[in-house]
Amino acid sequence: MDTFTVVSTVLVGALVVTVLLLGLFSKRSTHEILDWKPTRSPEVEAENELDDIEQMVAAQNELRRRRGKPERTLEDIEDEWRAS
């Protein structure tokens, strides 16, 4: 091994160890460090998820109508998912 490879490996390893130790011994929580606050309430998130599911089922049914297949309900999809 040449000197450059050894020095580079040691420096990168030292950097990784330093960052891990700083995270381990920090008194602040990750939420405080990142200043993370949810942008929407859980209720709004749940409504958005339900809207997304309805839109996906509607889009699938549109494709099924074009192909001449019968439409499916959310319950049909859930039953198929549970059976597999």
N, CA, C and O atoms as a CHARMM CRD file, in Angstrom:
* protein
*
  336
    1    1 MET  N      0.83600  -1.18100   0.00000 PROA 1      0.00000
    2    1 MET  CA     0.00000   0.00000   0.00000 PROA 1      0.00000
    3    1 MET  C      0.88300   1.24600   0.00000 PROA 1      0.00000
    4    1 MET  O      1.92200   1.30200   0.65800 PROA 1      0.00000
    5    2 ASP  N      0.44100   2.22300  -0.74700 PROA 2      0.00000
    6    2 ASP  CA     1.21300   3.45900  -0.74000 PROA 2      0.00000
    7    2 ASP  C      0.74400   4.36800   0.39700 PROA 2      0.00000
    8    2 ASP  O     -0.30200   4.12900   1.00000 PROA 2      0.00000
    9    3 THR  N      1.49500   5.37100   0.67100 PROA 3      0.00000
   10    3 THR  CA     1.25500   6.26200   1.80300 PROA 3      0.00000
   11    3 THR  C     -0.06300   7.01700   1.66500 PROA 3      0.00000
   12    3 THR  O     -0.78300   7.18800   2.64900 PROA 3      0.00000
   13    4 PHE  N     -0.38300   7.46400   0.46900 PROA 4      0.00000
   14    4 PHE  CA    -1.61200   8.22100   0.25000 PROA 4      0.00000
   15    4 PHE  C     -2.84900   7.40800   0.63800 PROA 4      0.00000
   16    4 PHE  O     -3.76200   7.93200   1.27600 PROA 4      0.00000
   17    5 THR  N     -2.87800   6.14600   0.25800 PROA 5      0.00000
   18    5 THR  CA    -4.01400   5.27900   0.57200 PROA 5      0.00000
   19    5 THR  C     -4.16900   5.10600   2.07800 PROA 5      0.00000
   20    5 THR  O     -5.28100   5.16400   2.60300 PROA 5      0.00000
   21    6 VAL  N     -3.07000   4.89700   2.75900 PROA 6      0.00000
   22    6 VAL  CA    -3.12100   4.70300   4.21100 PROA 6      0.00000
   23    6 VAL  C     -3.59500   5.97400   4.89700 PROA 6      0.00000
   24    6 VAL  O     -4.47200   5.91700   5.76000 PROA 6      0.00000
   25    7 VAL  N     -3.03200   7.11800   4.53000 PROA 7      0.00000
   26    7 VAL  CA    -3.41100   8.38400   5.15700 PROA 7      0.00000
   27    7 VAL  C     -4.87900   8.70000   4.87200 PROA 7      0.00000
   28    7 VAL  O     -5.60700   9.11100   5.77600 PROA 7      0.00000
   29    8 SER  N     -5.32000   8.51500   3.63100 PROA 8      0.00000
   30    8 SER  CA    -6.71500   8.79100   3.27400 PROA 8      0.00000
   31    8 SER  C     -7.66300   7.89400   4.05500 PROA 8      0.00000
   32    8 SER  O     -8.68400   8.36500   4.55700 PROA 8      0.00000
   33    9 THR  N     -7.34500   6.62300   4.16500 PROA 9      0.00000
   34    9 THR  CA    -8.19000   5.68200   4.89300 PROA 9      0.00000
   35    9 THR  C     -8.27500   6.05500   6.36700 PROA 9      0.00000
   36    9 THR  O     -9.35500   6.00900   6.95700 PROA 9      0.00000
   37   10 VAL  N     -7.15200   6.42300   6.96300 PROA 10     0.00000
   38   10 VAL  CA    -7.13600   6.80600   8.37700 PROA 10     0.00000
   39   10 VAL  C     -7.94500   8.08900   8.58900 PROA 10     0.00000
   40   10 VAL  O     -8.69400   8.18400   9.56200 PROA 10     0.00000
   41   11 LEU  N     -7.81100   9.06200   7.71100 PROA 11     0.00000
   42   11 LEU  CA    -8.55100  10.31100   7.85600 PROA 11     0.00000
   43   11 LEU  C    -10.05500  10.10000   7.71500 PROA 11     0.00000
   44   11 LEU  O    -10.83300  10.64600   8.49800 PROA 11     0.00000
   45   12 VAL  N    -10.46500   9.32100   6.73500 PROA 12     0.00000
   46   12 VAL  CA   -11.89600   9.05100   6.56000 PROA 12     0.00000
   47   12 VAL  C    -12.42800   8.26700   7.75200 PROA 12     0.00000
   48   12 VAL  O    -13.51600   8.56000   8.24900 PROA 12     0.00000
   49   13 GLY  N    -11.67900   7.28300   8.21100 PROA 13     0.00000
   50   13 GLY  CA   -12.09300   6.51700   9.38700 PROA 13     0.00000
   51   13 GLY  C    -12.20600   7.38800  10.61800 PROA 13     0.00000
   52   13 GLY  O    -13.15100   7.24800  11.39500 PROA 13     0.00000
   53   14 ALA  N    -11.24000   8.29700  10.80800 PROA 14     0.00000
   54   14 ALA  CA   -11.27800   9.20500  11.95700 PROA 14     0.00000
   55   14 ALA  C    -12.48900  10.13400  11.86100 PROA 14     0.00000
   56   14 ALA  O    -13.12500  10.42400  12.87500 PROA 14     0.00000
   57   15 LEU  N    -12.80900  10.59500  10.67300 PROA 15     0.00000
   58   15 LEU  CA   -13.97300  11.45800  10.48500 PROA 15     0.00000
   59   15 LEU  C    -15.25400  10.72100  10.85400 PROA 15     0.00000
   60   15 LEU  O    -16.10700  11.26600  11.55500 PROA 15     0.00000
   61   16 VAL  N    -15.39200   9.48700  10.38500 PROA 16     0.00000
   62   16 VAL  CA   -16.58600   8.69600  10.68000 PROA 16     0.00000
   63   16 VAL  C    -16.70400   8.45000  12.17800 PROA 16     0.00000
   64   16 VAL  O    -17.78700   8.59400  12.74700 PROA 16     0.00000
   65   17 VAL  N    -15.60500   8.08200  12.81800 PROA 17     0.00000
   66   17 VAL  CA   -15.62500   7.82200  14.26500 PROA 17     0.00000
   67   17 VAL  C    -15.96200   9.09800  15.02500 PROA 17     0.00000
   68   17 VAL  O    -16.72200   9.05200  15.99200 PROA 17     0.00000
   69   18 THR  N    -15.41500  10.22800  14.61100 PROA 18     0.00000
   70   18 THR  CA   -15.69800  11.50300  15.26900 PROA 18     0.00000
   71   18 THR  C    -17.17200  11.86100  15.17200 PROA 18     0.00000
   72   18 THR  O    -17.77900  12.26200  16.16500 PROA 18     0.00000
   73   19 VAL  N    -17.75400  11.72200  13.98600 PROA 19     0.00000
   74   19 VAL  CA   -19.16500  12.03700  13.81200 PROA 19     0.00000
   75   19 VAL  C    -20.02900  11.10700  14.65700 PROA 19     0.00000
   76   19 VAL  O    -20.98000  11.56100  15.29200 PROA 19     0.00000
   77   20 LEU  N    -19.71500   9.82400  14.67400 PROA 20     0.00000
   78   20 LEU  CA   -20.49000   8.87600  15.47900 PROA 20     0.00000
   79   20 LEU  C    -20.38300   9.19500  16.96800 PROA 20     0.00000
   80   20 LEU  O    -21.38200   9.13100  17.68300 PROA 20     0.00000
   81   21 LEU  N    -19.19000   9.53700  17.44200 PROA 21     0.00000
   82   21 LEU  CA   -19.02300   9.87600  18.84900 PROA 21     0.00000
   83   21 LEU  C    -19.74600  11.16900  19.21300 PROA 21     0.00000
   84   21 LEU  O    -20.32800  11.27200  20.29300 PROA 21     0.00000
   85   22 LEU  N    -19.71300  12.14400  18.32600 PROA 22     0.00000
   86   22 LEU  CA   -20.46100  13.38300  18.57200 PROA 22     0.00000
   87   22 LEU  C    -21.95200  13.09800  18.68200 PROA 22     0.00000
   88   22 LEU  O    -22.62200  13.65200  19.55300 PROA 22     0.00000
   89   23 GLY  N    -22.47100  12.25500  17.82700 PROA 23     0.00000
   90   23 GLY  CA   -23.88700  11.89800  17.90200 PROA 23     0.00000
   91   23 GLY  C    -24.21300  11.10400  19.14300 PROA 23     0.00000
   92   23 GLY  O    -25.27800  11.28000  19.73400 PROA 23     0.00000
   93   24 LEU  N    -23.30700  10.23300  19.54500 PROA 24     0.00000
   94   24 LEU  CA   -23.54500   9.37500  20.69800 PROA 24     0.00000
   95   24 LEU  C    -23.55600  10.16500  22.00200 PROA 24     0.00000
   96   24 LEU  O    -24.39200   9.91700  22.87100 PROA 24     0.00000
   97   25 PHE  N    -22.64400  11.10400  22.14100 PROA 25     0.00000
   98   25 PHE  CA   -22.50900  11.83000  23.39600 PROA 25     0.00000
   99   25 PHE  C    -23.20700  13.19100  23.40100 PROA 25     0.00000
  100   25 PHE  O    -23.06300  13.94900  24.36000 PROA 25     0.00000
  101   26 SER  N    -23.94700  13.50600  22.36700 PROA 26     0.00000
  102   26 SER  CA   -24.65300  14.77900  22.31900 PROA 26     0.00000
  103   26 SER  C    -25.82000  14.75100  23.29000 PROA 26     0.00000
  104   26 SER  O    -26.50100  13.73500  23.42700 PROA 26     0.00000
  105   27 LYS  N    -26.04500  15.86700  23.96000 PROA 27     0.00000
  106   27 LYS  CA   -27.15100  15.97000  24.91800 PROA 27     0.00000
  107   27 LYS  C    -28.46800  16.34000  24.23400 PROA 27     0.00000
  108   27 LYS  O    -29.54000  16.19700  24.82200 PROA 27     0.00000
  109   28 ARG  N    -28.38000  16.81500  22.99100 PROA 28     0.00000
  110   28 ARG  CA   -29.57700  17.23300  22.26600 PROA 28     0.00000
  111   28 ARG  C    -30.17300  16.04600  21.52000 PROA 28     0.00000
  112   28 ARG  O    -29.45800  15.13800  21.09600 PROA 28     0.00000
  113   29 SER  N    -31.48900  16.06900  21.36800 PROA 29     0.00000
  114   29 SER  CA   -32.14800  15.00700  20.60900 PROA 29     0.00000
  115   29 SER  C    -31.99900  15.27400  19.11400 PROA 29     0.00000
  116   29 SER  O    -31.65800  16.38400  18.70500 PROA 29     0.00000
  117   30 THR  N    -32.25500  14.26400  18.31500 PROA 30     0.00000
  118   30 THR  CA   -32.14500  14.43700  16.86400 PROA 30     0.00000
  119   30 THR  C    -33.16700  15.44100  16.35400 PROA 30     0.00000
  120   30 THR  O    -32.90300  16.15200  15.38400 PROA 30     0.00000
  121   31 HSD  N    -34.32900  15.51000  16.99400 PROA 31     0.00000
  122   31 HSD  CA   -35.35000  16.47900  16.58500 PROA 31     0.00000
  123   31 HSD  C    -34.85800  17.90700  16.84500 PROA 31     0.00000
  124   31 HSD  O    -35.13100  18.81100  16.05500 PROA 31     0.00000
  125   32 GLU  N    -34.14500  18.10600  17.93200 PROA 32     0.00000
  126   32 GLU  CA   -33.60500  19.43200  18.22300 PROA 32     0.00000
  127   32 GLU  C    -32.48800  19.79300  17.25700 PROA 32     0.00000
  128   32 GLU  O    -32.40400  20.93400  16.80300 PROA 32     0.00000
  129   33 ILE  N    -31.63800  18.84000  16.94200 PROA 33     0.00000
  130   33 ILE  CA   -30.52200  19.10400  16.04000 PROA 33     0.00000
  131   33 ILE  C    -31.03900  19.46800  14.65600 PROA 33     0.00000
  132   33 ILE  O    -30.56700  20.42300  14.03800 PROA 33     0.00000
  133   34 LEU  N    -32.00100  18.70800  14.17900 PROA 34     0.00000
  134   34 LEU  CA   -32.53300  18.94900  12.84000 PROA 34     0.00000
  135   34 LEU  C    -33.59400  20.03600  12.81500 PROA 34     0.00000
  136   34 LEU  O    -34.01200  20.46500  11.74000 PROA 34     0.00000
  137   35 ASP  N    -34.03800  20.49200  13.99200 PROA 35     0.00000
  138   35 ASP  CA   -35.11000  21.47300  14.11600 PROA 35     0.00000
  139   35 ASP  C    -36.34400  20.98200  13.34900 PROA 35     0.00000
  140   35 ASP  O    -36.95700  21.72700  12.58300 PROA 35     0.00000
  141   36 TRP  N    -36.69200  19.70300  13.57800 PROA 36     0.00000
  142   36 TRP  CA   -37.76700  19.06100  12.84800 PROA 36     0.00000
  143   36 TRP  C    -39.08800  19.31300  13.53600 PROA 36     0.00000
  144   36 TRP  O    -39.24700  19.07700  14.73400 PROA 36     0.00000
  145   37 LYS  N    -40.02900  19.79800  12.75200 PROA 37     0.00000
  146   37 LYS  CA   -41.40000  19.95200  13.22500 PROA 37     0.00000
  147   37 LYS  C    -42.32000  19.45700  12.11400 PROA 37     0.00000
  148   37 LYS  O    -42.11000  19.79800  10.95000 PROA 37     0.00000
  149   38 PRO  N    -43.31900  18.67200  12.44300 PROA 38     0.00000
  150   38 PRO  CA   -44.22000  18.20100  11.39700 PROA 38     0.00000
  151   38 PRO  C    -44.93000  19.37500  10.72800 PROA 38     0.00000
  152   38 PRO  O    -45.33300  20.33200  11.38800 PROA 38     0.00000
  153   39 THR  N    -45.07300  19.28400   9.41700 PROA 39     0.00000
  154   39 THR  CA   -45.70800  20.37500   8.68400 PROA 39     0.00000
  155   39 THR  C    -47.22900  20.25000   8.67700 PROA 39     0.00000
  156   39 THR  O    -47.94100  21.24100   8.51100 PROA 39     0.00000
  157   40 ARG  N    -47.72200  19.01800   8.85900 PROA 40     0.00000
  158   40 ARG  CA   -49.16800  18.80200   8.86900 PROA 40     0.00000
  159   40 ARG  C    -49.53100  17.93700  10.06600 PROA 40     0.00000
  160   40 ARG  O    -48.71200  17.18200  10.59100 PROA 40     0.00000
  161   41 SER  N    -50.76300  18.06900  10.47200 PROA 41     0.00000
  162   41 SER  CA   -51.24000  17.26500  11.59600 PROA 41     0.00000
  163   41 SER  C    -51.45700  15.82200  11.12400 PROA 41     0.00000
  164   41 SER  O    -51.60700  15.57600   9.92800 PROA 41     0.00000
  165   42 PRO  N    -51.47300  14.88400  12.05200 PROA 42     0.00000
  166   42 PRO  CA   -51.73400  13.49200  11.67800 PROA 42     0.00000
  167   42 PRO  C    -53.09100  13.30700  10.99500 PROA 42     0.00000
  168   42 PRO  O    -53.23700  12.44200  10.13200 PROA 42     0.00000
  169   43 GLU  N    -54.07400  14.10800  11.37500 PROA 43     0.00000
  170   43 GLU  CA   -55.39300  14.00200  10.75400 PROA 43     0.00000
  171   43 GLU  C    -55.32900  14.38900   9.27400 PROA 43     0.00000
  172   43 GLU  O    -55.92800  13.73000   8.42500 PROA 43     0.00000
  173   44 VAL  N    -54.60300  15.45400   8.98200 PROA 44     0.00000
  174   44 VAL  CA   -54.46100  15.88500   7.58900 PROA 44     0.00000
  175   44 VAL  C    -53.68700  14.83700   6.79700 PROA 44     0.00000
  176   44 VAL  O    -54.02300  14.55800   5.64600 PROA 44     0.00000
  177   45 GLU  N    -52.65300  14.25600   7.40200 PROA 45     0.00000
  178   45 GLU  CA   -51.89100  13.21000   6.73200 PROA 45     0.00000
  179   45 GLU  C    -52.78500  12.01800   6.40200 PROA 45     0.00000
  180   45 GLU  O    -52.69900  11.46000   5.30800 PROA 45     0.00000
  181   46 ALA  N    -53.64600  11.62700   7.34700 PROA 46     0.00000
  182   46 ALA  CA   -54.54400  10.49100   7.12000 PROA 46     0.00000
  183   46 ALA  C    -55.53500  10.80500   5.99600 PROA 46     0.00000
  184   46 ALA  O    -55.82200   9.94800   5.15900 PROA 46     0.00000
  185   47 GLU  N    -56.05300  12.03100   5.98100 PROA 47     0.00000
  186   47 GLU  CA   -56.97300  12.42500   4.90500 PROA 47     0.00000
  187   47 GLU  C    -56.27300  12.39600   3.55000 PROA 47     0.00000
  188   47 GLU  O    -56.85100  11.95600   2.55500 PROA 47     0.00000
  189   48 ASN  N    -55.02800  12.86600   3.51600 PROA 48     0.00000
  190   48 ASN  CA   -54.26200  12.84800   2.26700 PROA 48     0.00000
  191   48 ASN  C    -54.03400  11.41900   1.77900 PROA 48     0.00000
  192   48 ASN  O    -54.12600  11.14400   0.58200 PROA 48     0.00000
  193   49 GLU  N    -53.73700  10.51200   2.70900 PROA 49     0.00000
  194   49 GLU  CA   -53.53700   9.11400   2.34200 PROA 49     0.00000
  195   49 GLU  C    -54.81400   8.51500   1.75500 PROA 49     0.00000
  196   49 GLU  O    -54.77000   7.81100   0.74600 PROA 49     0.00000
  197   50 LEU  N    -55.94800   8.79800   2.39200 PROA 50     0.00000
  198   50 LEU  CA   -57.21400   8.27300   1.88800 PROA 50     0.00000
  199   50 LEU  C    -57.54000   8.84900   0.50900 PROA 50     0.00000
  200   50 LEU  O    -58.03100   8.13600  -0.36600 PROA 50     0.00000
  201   51 ASP  N    -57.26600  10.13900   0.32100 PROA 51     0.00000
  202   51 ASP  CA   -57.48200  10.75000  -0.99500 PROA 51     0.00000
  203   51 ASP  C    -56.60000  10.10400  -2.05100 PROA 51     0.00000
  204   51 ASP  O    -57.04300   9.84700  -3.17100 PROA 51     0.00000
  205   52 ASP  N    -55.33400   9.84000  -1.68600 PROA 52     0.00000
  206   52 ASP  CA   -54.41200   9.19900  -2.62500 PROA 52     0.00000
  207   52 ASP  C    -54.91100   7.81800  -3.03200 PROA 52     0.00000
  208   52 ASP  O    -54.86100   7.44900  -4.20500 PROA 52     0.00000
  209   53 ILE  N    -55.39400   7.05900  -2.05100 PROA 53     0.00000
  210   53 ILE  CA   -55.88500   5.70800  -2.33800 PROA 53     0.00000
  211   53 ILE  C    -57.09200   5.77100  -3.26900 PROA 53     0.00000
  212   53 ILE  O    -57.18900   4.99900  -4.22300 PROA 53     0.00000
  213   54 GLU  N    -58.00700   6.69300  -2.98800 PROA 54     0.00000
  214   54 GLU  CA   -59.19300   6.84300  -3.84900 PROA 54     0.00000
  215   54 GLU  C    -58.78700   7.20100  -5.28000 PROA 54     0.00000
  216   54 GLU  O    -59.35000   6.67400  -6.24000 PROA 54     0.00000
  217   55 GLN  N    -57.82100   8.08600  -5.41400 PROA 55     0.00000
  218   55 GLN  CA   -57.36200   8.48900  -6.74600 PROA 55     0.00000
  219   55 GLN  C    -56.70600   7.32200  -7.48200 PROA 55     0.00000
  220   55 GLN  O    -56.90300   7.15700  -8.68600 PROA 55     0.00000
  221   56 MET  N    -55.92100   6.50600  -6.75700 PROA 56     0.00000
  222   56 MET  CA   -55.26700   5.36100  -7.39300 PROA 56     0.00000
  223   56 MET  C    -56.28500   4.32300  -7.85100 PROA 56     0.00000
  224   56 MET  O    -56.16100   3.76500  -8.94100 PROA 56     0.00000
  225   57 VAL  N    -57.29900   4.06100  -7.01100 PROA 57     0.00000
  226   57 VAL  CA   -58.33400   3.09300  -7.39200 PROA 57     0.00000
  227   57 VAL  C    -59.10500   3.61900  -8.59700 PROA 57     0.00000
  228   57 VAL  O    -59.41800   2.86000  -9.51400 PROA 57     0.00000
  229   58 ALA  N    -59.41300   4.92000  -8.60000 PROA 58     0.00000
  230   58 ALA  CA   -60.13500   5.50900  -9.73700 PROA 58     0.00000
  231   58 ALA  C    -59.30700   5.40500 -11.01700 PROA 58     0.00000
  232   58 ALA  O    -59.85200   5.10500 -12.07900 PROA 58     0.00000
  233   59 ALA  N    -58.00900   5.64700 -10.92900 PROA 59     0.00000
  234   59 ALA  CA   -57.14500   5.54800 -12.10900 PROA 59     0.00000
  235   59 ALA  C    -57.06200   4.10800 -12.60800 PROA 59     0.00000
  236   59 ALA  O    -57.09000   3.86900 -13.81500 PROA 59     0.00000
  237   60 GLN  N    -56.96000   3.15100 -11.69100 PROA 60     0.00000
  238   60 GLN  CA   -56.93400   1.73900 -12.09900 PROA 60     0.00000
  239   60 GLN  C    -58.25300   1.34300 -12.74900 PROA 60     0.00000
  240   60 GLN  O    -58.26300   0.61500 -13.74100 PROA 60     0.00000
  241   61 ASN  N    -59.35400   1.81400 -12.19900 PROA 61     0.00000
  242   61 ASN  CA   -60.66000   1.48600 -12.77900 PROA 61     0.00000
  243   61 ASN  C    -60.82400   2.10300 -14.16000 PROA 61     0.00000
  244   61 ASN  O    -61.43800   1.49600 -15.03800 PROA 61     0.00000
  245   62 GLU  N    -60.28900   3.28900 -14.36400 PROA 62     0.00000
  246   62 GLU  CA   -60.33100   3.90800 -15.69500 PROA 62     0.00000
  247   62 GLU  C    -59.59100   3.03600 -16.71000 PROA 62     0.00000
  248   62 GLU  O    -60.08200   2.81400 -17.81700 PROA 62     0.00000
  249   63 LEU  N    -58.41600   2.54700 -16.33400 PROA 63     0.00000
  250   63 LEU  CA   -57.67200   1.65700 -17.23500 PROA 63     0.00000
  251   63 LEU  C    -58.42700   0.35500 -17.46800 PROA 63     0.00000
  252   63 LEU  O    -58.43800  -0.16700 -18.58300 PROA 63     0.00000
  253   64 ARG  N    -59.06100  -0.17600 -16.41300 PROA 64     0.00000
  254   64 ARG  CA   -59.82000  -1.42200 -16.56000 PROA 64     0.00000
  255   64 ARG  C    -61.01800  -1.21400 -17.48500 PROA 64     0.00000
  256   64 ARG  O    -61.33500  -2.09400 -18.28600 PROA 64     0.00000
  257   65 ARG  N    -61.69000  -0.05800 -17.38700 PROA 65     0.00000
  258   65 ARG  CA   -62.82400   0.23100 -18.28400 PROA 65     0.00000
  259   65 ARG  C    -62.34900   0.26800 -19.73600 PROA 65     0.00000
  260   65 ARG  O    -63.02200  -0.26200 -20.62000 PROA 65     0.00000
  261   66 ARG  N    -61.21000   0.88100 -19.98500 PROA 66     0.00000
  262   66 ARG  CA   -60.68500   0.95400 -21.35100 PROA 66     0.00000
  263   66 ARG  C    -60.38700  -0.42700 -21.91600 PROA 66     0.00000
  264   66 ARG  O    -60.52300  -0.65900 -23.11800 PROA 66     0.00000
  265   67 ARG  N    -59.98300  -1.33100 -21.05200 PROA 67     0.00000
  266   67 ARG  CA   -59.66000  -2.69000 -21.49600 PROA 67     0.00000
  267   67 ARG  C    -60.88000  -3.60100 -21.50000 PROA 67     0.00000
  268   67 ARG  O    -60.79400  -4.75200 -21.92900 PROA 67     0.00000
  269   68 GLY  N    -62.01500  -3.09300 -21.02600 PROA 68     0.00000
  270   68 GLY  CA   -63.23800  -3.88600 -21.01000 PROA 68     0.00000
  271   68 GLY  C    -63.35100  -4.80200 -19.80400 PROA 68     0.00000
  272   68 GLY  O    -64.15700  -5.73200 -19.80300 PROA 68     0.00000
  273   69 LYS  N    -62.55500  -4.54900 -18.78600 PROA 69     0.00000
  274   69 LYS  CA   -62.61000  -5.36700 -17.57500 PROA 69     0.00000
  275   69 LYS  C    -63.53800  -4.71200 -16.55900 PROA 69     0.00000
  276   69 LYS  O    -63.75900  -3.50200 -16.61300 PROA 69     0.00000
  277   70 PRO  N    -64.08100  -5.49600 -15.63900 PROA 70     0.00000
  278   70 PRO  CA   -64.96000  -4.90800 -14.62500 PROA 70     0.00000
  279   70 PRO  C    -64.16500  -4.06600 -13.62200 PROA 70     0.00000
  280   70 PRO  O    -62.98600  -4.31500 -13.36900 PROA 70     0.00000
  281   71 GLU  N    -64.83400  -3.07900 -13.06900 PROA 71     0.00000
  282   71 GLU  CA   -64.18700  -2.22500 -12.07700 PROA 71     0.00000
  283   71 GLU  C    -64.01700  -2.98200 -10.77100 PROA 71     0.00000
  284   71 GLU  O    -64.70900  -3.96300 -10.49800 PROA 71     0.00000
  285   72 ARG  N    -63.07100  -2.49600  -9.97000 PROA 72     0.00000
  286   72 ARG  CA   -62.81300  -3.10100  -8.66200 PROA 72     0.00000
  287   72 ARG  C    -63.01500  -2.05800  -7.58100 PROA 72     0.00000
  288   72 ARG  O    -62.73900  -0.87500  -7.77600 PROA 72     0.00000
  289   73 THR  N    -63.49800  -2.51600  -6.44100 PROA 73     0.00000
  290   73 THR  CA   -63.64800  -1.62000  -5.29800 PROA 73     0.00000
  291   73 THR  C    -62.42000  -1.75000  -4.40200 PROA 73     0.00000
  292   73 THR  O    -61.59600  -2.64800  -4.57800 PROA 73     0.00000
  293   74 LEU  N    -62.31600  -0.85900  -3.46200 PROA 74     0.00000
  294   74 LEU  CA   -61.21700  -0.92300  -2.50800 PROA 74     0.00000
  295   74 LEU  C    -61.27300  -2.21700  -1.71200 PROA 74     0.00000
  296   74 LEU  O    -60.23900  -2.79700  -1.38200 PROA 74     0.00000
  297   75 GLU  N    -62.47400  -2.66400  -1.40800 PROA 75     0.00000
  298   75 GLU  CA   -62.62500  -3.91000  -0.65200 PROA 75     0.00000
  299   75 GLU  C    -62.10900  -5.10500  -1.45600 PROA 75     0.00000
  300   75 GLU  O    -61.49800  -6.01100  -0.89100 PROA 75     0.00000
  301   76 ASP  N    -62.35200  -5.11300  -2.78000 PROA 76     0.00000
  302   76 ASP  CA   -61.83700  -6.18900  -3.62800 PROA 76     0.00000
  303   76 ASP  C    -60.31100  -6.22000  -3.58700 PROA 76     0.00000
  304   76 ASP  O    -59.70300  -7.28500  -3.48300 PROA 76     0.00000
  305   77 ILE  N    -59.71200  -5.05800  -3.66700 PROA 77     0.00000
  306   77 ILE  CA   -58.25200  -4.96900  -3.66200 PROA 77     0.00000
  307   77 ILE  C    -57.70200  -5.41700  -2.31900 PROA 77     0.00000
  308   77 ILE  O    -56.70900  -6.14300  -2.26700 PROA 77     0.00000
  309   78 GLU  N    -58.34800  -4.98400  -1.21300 PROA 78     0.00000
  310   78 GLU  CA   -57.89200  -5.38800   0.12000 PROA 78     0.00000
  311   78 GLU  C    -58.01500  -6.89900   0.31800 PROA 78     0.00000
  312   78 GLU  O    -57.12300  -7.52500   0.89000 PROA 78     0.00000
  313   79 ASP  N    -59.12900  -7.49100  -0.15800 PROA 79     0.00000
  314   79 ASP  CA   -59.30900  -8.94300  -0.04800 PROA 79     0.00000
  315   79 ASP  C    -58.23800  -9.69200  -0.81900 PROA 79     0.00000
  316   79 ASP  O    -57.69200 -10.68500  -0.33800 PROA 79     0.00000
  317   80 GLU  N    -57.93500  -9.20400  -2.03500 PROA 80     0.00000
  318   80 GLU  CA   -56.89400  -9.84600  -2.83800 PROA 80     0.00000
  319   80 GLU  C    -55.53600  -9.73700  -2.15500 PROA 80     0.00000
  320   80 GLU  O    -54.74700 -10.68200  -2.17800 PROA 80     0.00000
  321   81 TRP  N    -55.26600  -8.58800  -1.55000 PROA 81     0.00000
  322   81 TRP  CA   -53.99600  -8.36700  -0.87900 PROA 81     0.00000
  323   81 TRP  C    -53.85800  -9.28000   0.34000 PROA 81     0.00000
  324   81 TRP  O    -52.78800  -9.83300   0.59300 PROA 81     0.00000
  325   82 ARG  N    -54.95800  -9.43400   1.09700 PROA 82     0.00000
  326   82 ARG  CA   -54.90700 -10.29100   2.28100 PROA 82     0.00000
  327   82 ARG  C    -54.74700 -11.76700   1.90200 PROA 82     0.00000
  328   82 ARG  O    -54.12100 -12.53200   2.63500 PROA 82     0.00000
  329   83 ALA  N    -55.31000 -12.16200   0.76400 PROA 83     0.00000
  330   83 ALA  CA   -55.24300 -13.56300   0.33500 PROA 83     0.00000
  331   83 ALA  C    -53.83600 -13.95100  -0.12400 PROA 83     0.00000
  332   83 ALA  O    -53.46200 -15.12200  -0.05800 PROA 83     0.00000
  333   84 SER  N    -53.06500 -12.98000  -0.58400 PROA 84     0.00000
  334   84 SER  CA   -51.72000 -13.32500  -1.09600 PROA 84     0.00000
  335   84 SER  C    -50.68900 -13.36100  -0.03600 PROA 84     0.00000
  336   84 SER  O    -49.52300 -13.63500  -0.31800 PROA 84     0.00000
